[in-house]
Amino acid sequence: MKPVPPLHKMRSVVSHDGRIAQFFLLFKGGQNAGFSIPFHKIGLFLTAVKSVAKIARERLSRASGASEAETTAGLSDPARVSAIAIGNNAETGEILLWIETVDNGPFSFELSSEAVSTLSDALRAHEHGFKVEAERPMPVLQFG
């Protein structure tokens, strides 16, 4: 497989009638690419992205040091948050976290009790000016 330079930025546009989503990619080094997806096929794209994220998360969690490097890279280019909501999954009781970003729109997450505990500890430590080191850092994957 031919090596592809790292992605620098990604933008998207939806057609006026809502039928087509266009994605534009800018790679480090100046190369660019674009593609379009009809709305009725967007599920294929989302399934592929979820699959890639799952594989990347699994591989990063096994690689020593890689998780920390990805977290640092993700924190260097944060998405600005415009809204946050929280709730519970009625069936499982897990906490649901909904975050809307300025540039990338909304994301929702189902948090395990371990993830809630890690997030709570990190926020408390940050409030008090401490650096948080998780026993097993959770990889941060950022798209866009």
Residue frames as a rotation matrix with the C-alpha (Angstrom) as fourth column:
MET 1
0.581 0.814 0.000 0.00
0.814 -0.581 0.000 0.00
0.000 0.000 -1.000 0.00
LYS 2
-0.121 -0.604 0.788 1.32
0.563 -0.696 -0.447 3.43
0.818 0.390 0.423 -0.98
PRO 3
-0.487 -0.085 -0.869 2.11
0.850 -0.273 -0.450 5.62
-0.199 -0.958 0.206 2.06
VAL 4
0.324 0.658 0.680 -0.27
0.630 -0.686 0.364 8.55
0.706 0.310 -0.637 2.55
PRO 5
-0.713 -0.597 0.368 0.91
0.140 -0.635 -0.760 11.73
0.687 -0.491 0.536 4.31
PRO 6
-0.675 0.455 -0.581 -0.78
0.693 0.122 -0.710 12.60
-0.252 -0.882 -0.397 7.62
LEU 7
0.135 0.840 0.525 -4.12
0.819 -0.393 0.417 14.38
0.557 0.374 -0.742 7.42
HIS 8
-0.891 -0.452 0.035 -3.92
0.379 -0.785 -0.489 18.06
0.249 -0.423 0.871 8.37
LYS 9
-0.671 0.730 -0.129 -7.53
-0.495 -0.571 -0.655 19.25
-0.552 -0.376 0.745 8.03
MET 10
-0.796 0.534 0.286 -10.88
0.599 0.628 0.496 17.90
0.085 0.566 -0.820 6.91
ARG 11
-0.725 0.623 -0.294 -13.92
-0.502 -0.770 -0.395 19.91
-0.472 -0.139 0.871 5.90
SER 12
-0.696 0.564 0.444 -17.38
0.681 0.714 0.161 18.86
-0.226 0.415 -0.882 4.79
VAL 13
-0.763 0.542 -0.353 -20.28
-0.598 -0.799 0.064 20.44
-0.247 0.259 0.934 2.94
VAL 14
-0.465 0.712 0.526 -23.85
0.523 0.701 -0.485 19.22
-0.714 0.050 -0.699 2.50
SER 15
-0.821 0.199 0.535 -25.69
0.463 -0.318 0.828 20.00
0.335 0.927 0.169 -0.73
HIS 16
-0.803 0.537 0.257 -28.60
-0.577 -0.809 -0.113 22.46
0.147 -0.239 0.960 -0.58
ASP 17
0.159 0.926 -0.343 -31.13
-0.728 0.345 0.593 19.64
0.667 0.155 0.729 -0.96
GLY 18
0.197 -0.137 0.971 -29.38
-0.920 0.316 0.231 17.47
-0.339 -0.939 -0.064 1.65
ARG 19
0.955 0.287 -0.077 -28.82
-0.294 0.874 -0.386 14.55
-0.043 0.391 0.919 -0.71
ILE 20
0.555 -0.824 -0.114 -25.02
0.447 0.410 -0.795 14.70
0.702 0.391 0.596 -0.99
ALA 21
0.880 -0.446 -0.161 -22.25
-0.039 -0.406 0.913 15.17
-0.473 -0.798 -0.375 1.57
GLN 22
0.688 -0.721 0.081 -18.87
0.128 0.011 -0.992 16.25
0.714 0.693 0.099 0.23
PHE 23
0.833 -0.507 -0.222 -15.64
0.278 0.037 0.960 15.81
-0.479 -0.861 0.172 2.17
PHE 24
0.733 -0.654 0.189 -12.42
-0.146 -0.422 -0.895 17.69
0.665 0.628 -0.404 1.47
LEU 25
0.804 -0.534 -0.261 -9.10
0.525 0.432 0.733 16.50
-0.279 -0.727 0.628 2.90
LEU 26
0.699 -0.695 0.170 -5.89
-0.479 -0.631 -0.610 18.54
0.531 0.345 -0.774 3.18
PHE 27
0.794 -0.484 -0.368 -2.76
0.586 0.771 0.251 16.57
0.163 -0.415 0.895 3.94
LYS 28
0.562 -0.725 -0.398 0.48
-0.117 -0.547 0.829 17.81
-0.819 -0.419 -0.392 5.43
GLY 29
-0.516 -0.766 0.384 2.70
0.389 0.190 0.901 18.64
-0.763 0.614 0.200 2.50
GLY 30
-0.584 0.299 -0.755 -0.12
-0.550 -0.830 0.097 20.30
-0.597 0.472 0.649 0.56
GLN 31
-0.945 0.298 -0.138 -1.77
0.084 0.625 0.776 17.33
0.317 0.722 -0.615 -1.13
ASN 32
-0.524 0.830 0.190 -5.55
-0.684 -0.278 -0.674 17.33
-0.507 -0.484 0.714 -1.16
ALA 33
-0.934 0.345 -0.096 -8.41
0.223 0.771 0.597 15.01
0.280 0.536 -0.797 -2.00
GLY 34
-0.557 0.817 0.151 -12.17
-0.769 -0.438 -0.465 15.03
-0.313 -0.375 0.873 -1.95
PHE 35
-0.925 0.357 -0.129 -15.08
0.258 0.840 0.477 12.66
0.279 0.408 -0.869 -2.21
SER 36
-0.459 0.860 0.225 -18.88
-0.855 -0.496 0.150 12.74
0.240 -0.124 0.963 -2.15
ILE 37
-0.963 0.262 -0.059 -21.35
0.268 0.917 -0.294 10.40
-0.023 -0.299 -0.954 -0.49
PRO 38
-0.339 0.918 0.203 -25.09
-0.194 -0.280 0.940 10.31
0.920 0.280 0.273 -1.16
PHE 39
-0.280 0.263 0.923 -27.10
-0.938 -0.278 -0.206 10.64
0.202 -0.924 0.324 2.05
HIS 40
0.744 0.669 0.005 -28.62
-0.657 0.729 0.194 7.17
0.126 -0.147 0.981 1.68
LYS 41
0.578 -0.616 -0.536 -25.06
0.290 0.768 -0.570 5.68
0.763 0.174 0.623 1.76
ILE 42
0.157 -0.557 0.816 -23.75
-0.674 -0.664 -0.323 7.71
0.721 -0.499 -0.480 4.72
GLY 43
0.807 0.202 0.555 -24.27
-0.563 0.546 0.621 4.71
-0.177 -0.813 0.554 7.01
LEU 44
0.824 -0.564 -0.050 -21.53
0.475 0.737 -0.481 2.82
0.309 0.373 0.875 5.10
PHE 45
0.092 -0.797 0.597 -19.13
-0.014 -0.601 -0.799 5.69
0.996 0.065 -0.067 5.78
LEU 46
0.294 0.080 0.952 -20.04
-0.887 -0.348 0.303 5.85
0.356 -0.934 -0.031 9.49
THR 47
0.985 0.067 0.160 -19.64
-0.119 0.933 0.340 2.09
-0.127 -0.354 0.927 9.85
ALA 48
0.530 -0.847 0.048 -16.18
0.530 0.287 -0.798 2.27
0.662 0.449 0.600 8.25
VAL 49
-0.012 -0.521 0.854 -15.10
-0.426 -0.770 -0.476 5.13
0.905 -0.369 -0.213 10.54
LYS 50
0.607 0.298 0.737 -16.35
-0.794 0.179 0.581 3.29
0.041 -0.937 0.346 13.65
SER 51
0.963 -0.266 -0.052 -14.51
0.262 0.962 -0.079 0.15
0.071 0.062 0.996 12.59
VAL 52
0.222 -0.927 0.303 -11.26
0.339 -0.217 -0.915 2.05
0.914 0.306 0.266 12.01
ALA 53
0.112 -0.134 0.985 -11.60
-0.742 -0.670 -0.007 3.85
0.661 -0.730 -0.174 15.37
LYS 54
0.880 0.265 0.395 -12.15
-0.465 0.654 0.597 0.54
-0.100 -0.709 0.698 17.17
ILE 55
0.758 -0.649 -0.061 -9.12
0.559 0.696 -0.452 -1.09
0.336 0.309 0.890 15.53
ALA 56
0.048 -0.757 0.652 -6.95
0.010 -0.652 -0.758 1.98
0.999 0.043 -0.023 16.20
ARG 57
0.409 0.182 0.894 -8.08
-0.834 -0.323 0.447 2.10
0.370 -0.929 0.020 19.86
GLU 58
0.991 -0.013 0.130 -7.27
-0.040 0.916 0.399 -1.59
-0.124 -0.401 0.908 20.33
ARG 59
0.501 -0.858 0.109 -3.84
0.659 0.297 -0.691 -1.27
0.560 0.418 0.715 18.73
LEU 60
0.058 -0.465 0.883 -2.99
-0.297 -0.853 -0.430 1.93
0.953 -0.237 -0.187 20.60
SER 61
0.681 0.260 0.685 -3.93
-0.716 0.042 0.696 0.38
0.152 -0.965 0.215 23.92
ARG 62
0.927 -0.372 0.050 -1.50
0.360 0.919 0.161 -2.50
-0.106 -0.131 0.986 23.23
ALA 63
0.292 -0.861 0.416 1.39
0.603 -0.172 -0.779 -0.27
0.743 0.478 0.469 22.10
SER 64
0.301 -0.242 -0.922 3.44
0.884 -0.291 0.365 1.17
-0.357 -0.926 0.126 24.94
GLY 65
-0.550 -0.546 -0.632 3.85
0.388 -0.837 0.386 4.93
-0.739 -0.033 0.672 24.63
ALA 66
-0.823 0.245 0.512 1.65
0.475 -0.194 0.858 5.20
0.310 0.950 0.043 21.53
SER 67
0.182 0.962 -0.202 -1.45
0.924 -0.098 0.370 6.00
0.336 -0.254 -0.907 23.55
GLU 68
0.204 -0.194 -0.960 0.29
0.637 -0.718 0.280 8.90
-0.743 -0.669 -0.023 25.31
ALA 69
-0.832 -0.552 -0.052 1.60
0.290 -0.512 0.808 10.24
-0.473 0.658 0.586 21.98
GLU 70
-0.528 0.719 0.453 -1.89
0.643 -0.010 0.765 10.12
0.555 0.695 -0.457 20.44
THR 71
0.402 0.656 -0.639 -3.39
0.913 -0.337 0.228 11.83
-0.066 -0.675 -0.735 23.49
THR 72
-0.215 -0.580 -0.786 -0.78
0.434 -0.778 0.455 14.59
-0.875 -0.243 0.419 23.29
ALA 73
-0.947 -0.121 0.299 -1.42
0.321 -0.279 0.905 15.03
-0.026 0.953 0.303 19.57
GLY 74
-0.137 0.981 0.135 -5.18
0.836 0.041 0.548 15.16
0.532 0.188 -0.825 20.15
LEU 75
0.406 0.268 -0.873 -4.81
0.814 -0.540 0.213 17.76
-0.415 -0.797 -0.438 22.90
SER 76
-0.598 -0.722 -0.349 -2.65
0.456 -0.664 0.593 19.96
-0.660 0.195 0.726 20.67
ASP 77
-0.939 0.345 -0.005 -5.56
-0.181 -0.481 0.858 20.59
0.293 0.806 0.514 18.25
PRO 78
-0.763 0.646 -0.023 -8.72
0.374 0.412 -0.831 20.60
-0.527 -0.643 -0.556 20.37
ALA 79
-0.438 0.756 0.487 -12.25
0.579 -0.177 0.796 20.98
0.687 0.631 -0.360 19.06
ARG 80
-0.929 0.170 0.329 -14.07
-0.333 -0.771 -0.542 23.95
0.162 -0.614 0.773 20.63
VAL 81
-0.650 0.719 -0.248 -17.16
0.755 0.649 -0.095 22.81
0.093 -0.249 -0.964 22.51
SER 82
-0.756 0.457 0.469 -20.39
-0.277 -0.872 0.403 24.80
0.593 0.175 0.786 22.17
ALA 83
0.213 0.862 0.460 -22.79
-0.912 0.006 0.410 22.62
0.350 -0.507 0.788 24.22
ILE 84
-0.866 -0.412 -0.283 -22.78
-0.260 0.854 -0.451 19.66
0.427 -0.317 -0.847 26.60
ALA 85
0.243 0.919 0.310 -25.65
-0.900 0.094 0.426 17.47
0.363 -0.383 0.850 27.81
ILE 86
-0.860 -0.510 -0.030 -25.64
-0.447 0.780 -0.438 14.41
0.247 -0.363 -0.899 30.06
GLY 87
0.258 0.957 0.131 -28.15
-0.945 0.221 0.239 11.64
0.200 -0.186 0.962 30.72
ASN 88
-0.459 -0.351 0.816 -28.50
-0.565 0.824 0.037 7.92
-0.685 -0.444 -0.577 31.35
ASN 89
-0.681 0.236 -0.694 -29.16
-0.478 0.574 0.664 4.96
0.555 0.784 -0.278 29.09
ALA 90
0.105 0.849 0.517 -32.55
-0.989 0.032 0.147 3.69
0.109 -0.527 0.843 30.30
GLU 91
0.785 0.226 -0.577 -31.63
-0.292 0.956 -0.023 0.07
0.546 0.186 0.817 29.56
THR 92
0.242 -0.811 -0.532 -28.05
0.534 0.569 -0.625 -0.15
0.810 -0.133 0.571 30.87
GLY 93
0.855 0.095 -0.510 -27.86
0.495 -0.441 0.749 2.75
-0.154 -0.893 -0.424 33.31
GLU 94
-0.177 -0.975 0.137 -24.59
0.973 -0.152 0.175 3.88
-0.150 0.164 0.975 31.68
ILE 95
0.130 0.134 -0.982 -23.98
0.205 -0.973 -0.106 7.62
-0.970 -0.188 -0.154 31.55
LEU 96
0.316 0.035 0.948 -24.56
0.949 -0.027 -0.315 9.25
0.015 0.999 -0.041 28.16
LEU 97
-0.087 -0.435 -0.896 -22.51
0.312 -0.866 0.390 12.32
-0.946 -0.246 0.212 27.31
TRP 98
0.520 0.297 0.801 -23.47
0.854 -0.159 -0.495 14.52
-0.020 0.942 -0.336 24.36
ILE 99
-0.100 -0.637 -0.764 -20.96
0.347 -0.742 0.573 17.14
-0.933 -0.207 0.295 23.22
GLU 100
0.803 0.316 0.506 -21.50
0.587 -0.263 -0.766 19.58
-0.109 0.912 -0.396 20.38
THR 101
-0.220 -0.934 -0.281 -18.42
0.685 -0.353 0.637 21.13
-0.694 -0.052 0.718 18.80
VAL 102
0.134 0.226 -0.965 -18.25
-0.290 -0.922 -0.256 24.36
-0.947 0.315 -0.058 16.86
ASP 103
-0.344 -0.424 -0.838 -16.59
-0.889 -0.139 0.435 22.88
-0.301 0.895 -0.329 13.77
ASN 104
-0.906 -0.198 -0.373 -17.54
-0.329 0.884 0.332 19.20
0.264 0.424 -0.866 13.81
GLY 105
-0.027 0.995 -0.096 -21.07
-0.570 0.063 0.819 19.14
0.821 0.077 0.565 15.20
PRO 106
0.406 0.315 0.858 -22.41
-0.913 0.167 0.371 16.79
-0.027 -0.934 0.355 17.87
PHE 107
-0.442 -0.485 -0.754 -20.90
-0.334 0.870 -0.364 13.60
0.832 0.091 -0.547 19.23
SER 108
0.555 0.575 0.602 -22.44
-0.786 0.125 0.605 11.27
0.273 -0.809 0.521 21.79
PHE 109
-0.499 -0.789 -0.357 -20.64
-0.471 0.594 -0.652 8.86
0.727 -0.157 -0.668 24.08
GLU 110
0.799 0.585 -0.137 -21.76
-0.209 0.484 0.850 6.07
0.563 -0.651 0.509 26.40
LEU 111
-0.116 -0.897 0.426 -19.40
-0.754 -0.199 -0.626 6.12
0.647 -0.394 -0.653 29.36
SER 112
0.180 0.060 -0.982 -18.58
0.422 0.897 0.132 3.03
0.889 -0.438 0.136 31.41
SER 113
0.973 0.165 -0.164 -18.26
0.210 -0.320 0.924 3.49
0.100 -0.933 -0.346 35.17
GLU 114
0.209 -0.971 -0.112 -14.48
0.862 0.129 0.491 3.28
-0.462 -0.199 0.864 34.71
ALA 115
-0.339 -0.301 0.891 -14.55
0.786 -0.611 0.093 6.09
0.517 0.732 0.444 32.12
VAL 116
0.626 0.625 0.467 -16.78
0.208 -0.711 0.672 8.24
0.752 -0.323 -0.575 34.38
SER 117
0.835 -0.359 -0.416 -14.37
0.458 0.037 0.888 7.70
-0.303 -0.933 0.196 37.27
THR 118
-0.164 -0.945 0.284 -11.35
0.961 -0.088 0.264 8.59
-0.224 0.316 0.922 35.12
LEU 119
-0.119 0.208 0.971 -13.08
0.563 -0.791 0.239 11.72
0.818 0.575 -0.023 33.79
SER 120
0.869 0.491 0.066 -14.18
0.196 -0.464 0.864 12.80
0.455 -0.738 -0.499 37.28
ASP 121
0.540 -0.749 -0.385 -10.67
0.684 0.124 0.719 12.29
-0.490 -0.651 0.579 38.69
ALA 122
-0.335 -0.691 0.641 -9.12
0.934 -0.333 0.130 14.22
0.124 0.642 0.757 35.80
LEU 123
0.208 0.496 0.843 -11.52
0.356 -0.841 0.407 17.16
0.911 0.216 -0.352 36.21
ARG 124
0.965 0.123 -0.232 -10.97
0.254 -0.228 0.940 17.30
0.063 -0.966 -0.251 39.99
ALA 125
0.210 -0.969 -0.132 -7.20
0.839 0.109 0.533 17.14
-0.502 -0.223 0.835 39.58
HIS 126
-0.288 -0.278 0.916 -7.27
0.814 -0.575 0.081 19.81
0.505 0.769 0.392 36.88
GLU 127
0.664 0.635 0.395 -9.35
0.279 -0.700 0.657 22.05
0.694 -0.327 -0.642 39.16
HIS 128
0.932 -0.328 -0.157 -6.64
0.110 -0.156 0.982 21.77
-0.346 -0.932 -0.109 41.80
GLY 129
0.624 -0.693 -0.361 -3.75
-0.781 -0.565 -0.265 22.21
-0.021 0.447 -0.894 39.35
PHE 130
-0.034 -0.629 0.777 -2.49
-0.409 0.718 0.563 18.62
-0.912 -0.299 -0.281 39.39
LYS 131
-0.335 -0.128 -0.934 -1.40
-0.921 0.252 0.296 16.63
0.198 0.959 -0.203 36.37
VAL 132
0.458 0.599 0.656 -3.38
-0.683 0.710 -0.171 13.42
-0.569 -0.369 0.735 36.03
GLU 133
-0.584 -0.592 -0.555 -1.69
-0.791 0.568 0.227 10.16
0.181 0.572 -0.800 35.07
ALA 134
0.569 0.818 0.086 -4.17
-0.822 0.563 0.082 7.36
0.018 -0.118 0.993 34.52
GLU 135
0.088 -0.499 0.862 -3.06
-0.369 0.788 0.493 3.82
-0.925 -0.362 -0.115 35.30
ARG 136
-0.443 -0.118 0.889 -4.01
0.725 0.537 0.432 2.87
-0.528 0.835 -0.152 31.76
PRO 137
-0.637 0.193 -0.746 -4.50
-0.301 -0.954 0.011 6.00
-0.709 0.232 0.666 29.66
MET 138
0.245 0.791 0.561 -7.58
0.524 0.378 -0.763 5.95
-0.815 0.481 -0.322 27.48
PRO 139
-0.686 -0.564 0.460 -6.66
0.679 -0.268 0.683 6.83
-0.262 0.781 0.567 23.88
VAL 140
0.072 0.652 -0.754 -8.09
-0.008 -0.756 -0.655 10.02
-0.997 0.053 -0.049 22.48
LEU 141
-0.528 -0.166 0.833 -9.09
0.790 0.264 0.553 9.75
-0.312 0.950 -0.008 18.85
GLN 142
-0.058 0.456 -0.888 -9.93
-0.017 -0.890 -0.456 12.96
-0.998 -0.011 0.060 17.08
PHE 143
-0.217 0.090 0.972 -11.39
0.943 0.276 0.185 13.30
-0.251 0.957 -0.145 13.62
GLY 144
0.668 0.591 0.451 -11.57
0.723 -0.658 -0.209 16.45
0.173 0.466 -0.868 11.58
